[in-house]
Protein backbone atom coordinates (compact mmCIF):
# COMPACT_ATOMS: atom_id res chain seq x y z
CA UNK A 1 0.00 0.00 0.00
CA UNK A 2 2.81 2.39 0.90
CA UNK A 3 4.58 1.72 -2.42
CA UNK A 4 1.38 2.47 -4.33
CA UNK A 5 0.97 5.82 -2.56
CA UNK A 6 4.59 6.77 -3.26
CA UNK A 7 4.30 5.80 -6.95
CA UNK A 8 0.96 7.63 -7.28
CA UNK A 9 2.43 10.75 -5.62
CA UNK A 10 5.49 10.64 -7.89
CA UNK A 11 3.32 10.28 -11.00
CA UNK A 12 1.13 13.19 -9.86
CA UNK A 13 4.16 15.41 -9.24
CA UNK A 14 5.74 14.43 -12.55
CA UNK A 15 2.50 15.24 -14.39
CA UNK A 16 2.11 18.54 -12.48
CA UNK A 17 5.67 19.74 -13.18
CA UNK A 18 5.54 18.62 -16.83
CA UNK A 19 2.31 20.58 -17.37
CA UNK A 20 3.69 23.62 -15.50
CA UNK A 21 6.86 23.58 -17.63
CA UNK A 22 4.79 23.41 -20.81
CA UNK A 23 2.35 26.19 -19.82
CA UNK A 24 2.47 29.13 -22.20
CA UNK A 25 0.39 32.00 -23.40
CA UNK A 26 -1.82 30.70 -26.24
CA UNK A 27 -0.29 31.45 -29.62
CA UNK A 28 2.94 32.95 -28.19
CA UNK A 29 5.73 32.70 -30.77
CA UNK A 30 8.47 34.93 -29.36
CA UNK A 31 9.63 38.48 -28.76
CA UNK A 32 8.41 40.81 -31.52
CA UNK A 33 10.00 44.02 -30.21
CA UNK A 34 11.75 45.62 -27.27
CA UNK A 35 10.63 49.10 -26.26
CA UNK A 36 13.08 51.62 -24.83
CA UNK A 37 12.63 55.28 -23.87
CA UNK A 38 15.37 57.74 -24.76
CA UNK A 39 15.82 61.50 -24.24
CA UNK A 40 16.07 62.25 -27.97
CA UNK A 41 14.69 59.79 -30.52
CA UNK A 42 16.57 61.33 -33.48
CA UNK A 43 19.92 61.00 -31.74
CA UNK A 44 19.13 57.48 -30.51
CA UNK A 45 18.01 56.22 -33.91
CA UNK A 46 21.12 57.77 -35.47
CA UNK A 47 23.25 55.91 -32.90
CA UNK A 48 21.52 52.58 -33.54
CA UNK A 49 21.75 53.11 -37.31
CA UNK A 50 25.21 54.64 -37.69
CA UNK A 51 27.10 52.89 -34.88
CA UNK A 52 25.29 49.59 -34.28
CA UNK A 53 24.07 49.05 -37.87
CA UNK A 54 20.32 48.77 -37.30
CA UNK A 55 17.86 49.54 -40.09
CA UNK A 56 15.31 52.35 -39.69
CA UNK A 57 11.73 51.61 -40.67
CA UNK A 58 9.18 54.22 -39.61
CA UNK A 59 8.03 56.60 -36.87
CA UNK A 60 4.61 57.03 -35.28
CA UNK A 61 3.24 59.74 -33.01
CA UNK A 62 2.72 62.09 -31.36
CA UNK A 63 0.19 60.66 -28.90
CA UNK A 64 -1.34 62.88 -26.21
CA UNK A 65 -1.87 64.84 -24.19
CA UNK A 66 -5.35 63.52 -23.58
CA UNK A 67 -8.16 65.07 -21.52
CA UNK A 68 -8.75 61.83 -19.65
CA UNK A 69 -6.69 59.08 -17.97
CA UNK A 70 -5.98 57.17 -21.21
CA UNK A 71 -2.18 57.32 -20.77
CA UNK A 72 -2.39 56.04 -17.19
CA UNK A 73 -4.97 53.35 -17.91
CA UNK A 74 -3.25 52.00 -21.02
CA UNK A 75 0.47 52.72 -20.52
CA UNK A 76 0.86 53.16 -16.74
CA UNK A 77 2.38 56.66 -17.11
CA UNK A 78 1.34 60.11 -15.88
CA UNK A 79 -1.99 61.13 -17.42
CA UNK A 80 -0.30 64.24 -18.86
CA UNK A 81 2.49 62.23 -20.52
CA UNK A 82 3.01 62.64 -24.26
CA UNK A 83 4.71 60.22 -26.60
CA UNK A 84 6.43 62.68 -28.90
CA UNK A 85 7.44 59.92 -31.27
CA UNK A 86 8.19 56.20 -31.43
CA UNK A 87 10.57 54.90 -34.08
CA UNK A 88 10.81 51.28 -35.19
CA UNK A 89 14.13 49.69 -36.16
CA UNK A 90 15.45 46.23 -36.96
CA UNK A 91 18.85 45.14 -35.71
CA UNK A 92 20.03 42.16 -37.72
CA UNK A 93 18.38 38.82 -36.95
CA UNK A 94 16.37 39.67 -33.86
CA UNK A 95 13.37 41.50 -32.45
CA UNK A 96 12.64 45.06 -33.50
CA UNK A 97 13.46 48.06 -31.32
CA UNK A 98 10.66 50.51 -30.59
CA UNK A 99 12.40 53.70 -29.49
CA UNK A 100 10.19 56.17 -27.59
CA UNK A 101 10.64 59.82 -26.76
CA UNK A 102 8.24 60.86 -23.99
CA UNK A 103 7.59 64.04 -22.10
CA UNK A 104 5.91 63.70 -18.72
CA UNK A 105 5.65 65.82 -15.58
CA UNK A 106 7.15 63.05 -13.43
CA UNK A 107 9.78 61.78 -15.91
CA UNK A 108 13.07 60.59 -14.40
CA UNK A 109 16.11 61.71 -16.36
CA UNK A 110 18.54 59.05 -15.13
CA UNK A 111 18.40 55.61 -16.78
CA UNK A 112 18.04 52.69 -14.35
CA UNK A 113 21.09 50.58 -13.60
CA UNK A 114 20.90 46.82 -14.03
CA UNK A 115 20.58 46.52 -10.25
CA UNK A 116 17.50 48.78 -10.12
CA UNK A 117 14.00 47.32 -10.29
CA UNK A 118 13.07 47.70 -13.95
CA UNK A 119 16.74 47.82 -14.89
CA UNK A 120 17.46 46.44 -18.33
CA UNK A 121 19.92 46.21 -21.18
CA UNK A 122 19.87 45.12 -24.80
CA UNK A 123 22.50 42.62 -25.93
CA UNK A 124 23.74 42.36 -29.52
CA UNK A 125 25.42 39.21 -30.83
CA UNK A 126 28.72 39.72 -32.69
CA UNK A 127 30.85 37.18 -34.54
CA UNK A 128 34.20 38.60 -33.35
CA UNK A 129 34.34 40.20 -29.90
CA UNK A 130 37.78 41.82 -30.26
CA UNK A 131 36.84 43.36 -33.60
CA UNK A 132 33.53 44.69 -32.23
CA UNK A 133 35.16 46.19 -29.11
CA UNK A 134 37.86 47.88 -31.23
CA UNK A 135 35.14 49.29 -33.51
CA UNK A 136 33.13 50.71 -30.60
CA UNK A 137 36.29 52.22 -29.06
CA UNK A 138 37.12 53.93 -32.39
CA UNK A 139 33.61 55.42 -32.34
CA UNK A 140 34.28 56.88 -28.87
CA UNK A 141 31.85 54.53 -27.11
CA UNK A 142 32.53 53.85 -23.41
CA UNK A 143 33.26 50.16 -22.82
CA UNK A 144 32.71 48.93 -19.25
CA UNK A 145 35.74 46.85 -18.36
CA UNK A 146 37.13 44.15 -20.63
CA UNK A 147 35.36 41.21 -22.31
CA UNK A 148 34.82 38.22 -20.01
CA UNK A 149 34.29 34.60 -21.02
CA UNK A 150 32.26 32.17 -18.93
CA UNK A 151 34.24 29.04 -18.08
CA UNK A 152 31.35 27.03 -16.64
CA UNK A 153 27.55 27.01 -16.27
CA UNK A 154 25.10 26.95 -19.17
CA UNK A 155 26.84 30.02 -20.60
CA UNK A 156 30.28 28.37 -20.85
CA UNK A 157 32.20 29.85 -23.83
CA UNK A 158 29.97 32.97 -24.05
CA UNK A 159 32.06 36.16 -24.06
CA UNK A 160 30.40 39.42 -23.01
CA UNK A 161 31.10 43.07 -22.31
CA UNK A 162 28.84 46.03 -21.51
CA UNK A 163 29.04 49.43 -23.16
CA UNK A 164 27.16 52.69 -22.79
CA UNK A 165 24.87 54.44 -25.26
CA UNK A 166 25.47 58.21 -25.43
CA UNK A 167 22.34 58.86 -23.30
CA UNK A 168 23.50 56.50 -20.52
CA UNK A 169 21.65 53.28 -21.36
CA UNK A 170 23.59 50.07 -20.76
CA UNK A 171 24.05 47.85 -23.80
CA UNK A 172 25.98 44.62 -24.22
CA UNK A 173 27.74 42.62 -26.90
CA UNK A 174 28.01 38.85 -26.65
CA UNK A 175 29.74 36.22 -28.75
CA UNK A 176 29.76 32.42 -28.68
CA UNK A 177 30.89 31.29 -32.15
CA UNK A 178 31.23 27.65 -31.01
CA UNK A 179 28.03 27.56 -28.96
CA UNK A 180 27.35 27.66 -25.23
CA UNK A 181 27.84 25.12 -22.47
CA UNK A 182 24.17 24.21 -22.06
CA UNK A 183 24.10 22.92 -25.66
CA UNK A 184 26.19 19.91 -24.63
CA UNK A 185 23.55 18.84 -22.12
CA UNK A 186 20.30 19.18 -24.06
CA UNK A 187 19.02 19.03 -27.61
CA UNK A 188 16.84 22.10 -26.92
CA UNK A 189 18.13 25.51 -27.94
CA UNK A 190 17.48 29.06 -26.81
CA UNK A 191 16.85 31.57 -29.60
CA UNK A 192 20.12 32.35 -31.36
CA UNK A 193 20.67 35.29 -33.74
CA UNK A 194 23.31 33.28 -35.63
CA UNK A 195 20.59 31.20 -37.32
Residue pairs with C-beta under 8 A, 6 or more apart in sequence:
30 95
30 191
31 95
32 95
32 96
33 88
33 95
33 96
33 97
33 98
34 95
34 96
34 97
34 98
34 122
35 86
35 97
35 98
35 99
35 100
36 44
36 97
36 98
36 99
36 100
36 120
36 122
36 169
37 99
37 100
37 101
37 102
38 44
38 99
38 100
38 101
38 165
38 167
38 169
39 101
39 109
39 167
40 101
40 167
41 59
41 84
41 85
41 86
41 87
41 99
41 100
41 101
43 166
43 167
44 87
44 99
44 101
44 165
44 167
45 56
45 87
45 89
45 99
47 165
47 166
48 54
48 89
48 91
48 97
48 99
49 55
49 56
49 89
51 136
51 139
51 141
52 91
52 124
53 91
53 92
54 89
54 90
54 91
54 92
54 97
55 89
55 90
55 91
56 87
56 88
56 89
57 87
57 88
57 89
57 90
57 96
58 87
58 88
59 85
59 86
59 87
59 88
60 85
60 86
60 88
61 83
61 84
61 85
61 86
62 82
62 83
62 84
62 85
63 82
63 83
64 70
64 71
64 80
64 81
64 82
64 83
65 71
65 80
65 81
65 82
66 79
68 79
69 79
70 79
71 77
71 78
71 79
71 80
71 81
72 78
72 79
75 81
77 102
77 104
78 104
78 105
78 106
78 107
80 104
80 105
81 102
81 103
81 104
81 105
81 107
82 102
82 103
82 104
83 100
83 101
83 102
84 101
84 102
84 103
85 100
85 101
86 98
86 99
86 100
86 101
87 98
87 99
88 96
88 97
88 98
88 99
89 96
89 97
89 99
90 96
90 97
91 97
91 124
92 124
92 125
92 193
93 193
93 194
93 195
94 125
94 193
97 122
110 168
111 167
111 168
111 169
111 170
112 118
112 119
112 120
113 119
113 170
114 120
114 121
114 170
120 170
121 162
121 169
121 170
121 171
121 172
122 169
122 171
122 172
123 160
123 171
123 172
123 173
123 174
124 171
124 172
124 173
124 174
125 173
125 174
125 175
125 192
125 193
125 194
126 132
126 173
126 174
126 175
127 175
127 177
128 175
129 147
129 159
129 161
129 173
129 175
130 147
132 173
132 175
133 143
133 147
133 161
133 173
136 143
136 163
136 173
137 143
141 163
141 164
142 163
142 164
143 161
143 162
143 163
144 161
144 162
144 163
144 164
144 170
145 161
145 162
146 161
147 159
147 160
147 161
148 159
148 160
148 161
149 157
149 158
149 159
150 156
150 157
150 158
150 159
150 160
150 181
152 181
153 181
154 180
154 181
154 182
154 185
155 176
155 180
155 181
155 182
156 180
156 181
156 182
157 176
157 178
157 179
157 180
157 181
158 174
158 175
158 176
158 180
159 174
159 175
159 176
160 172
160 173
160 174
160 175
161 172
161 173
162 170
162 171
162 172
163 170
163 171
163 172
163 173
164 170
164 171
165 171
182 190
183 189
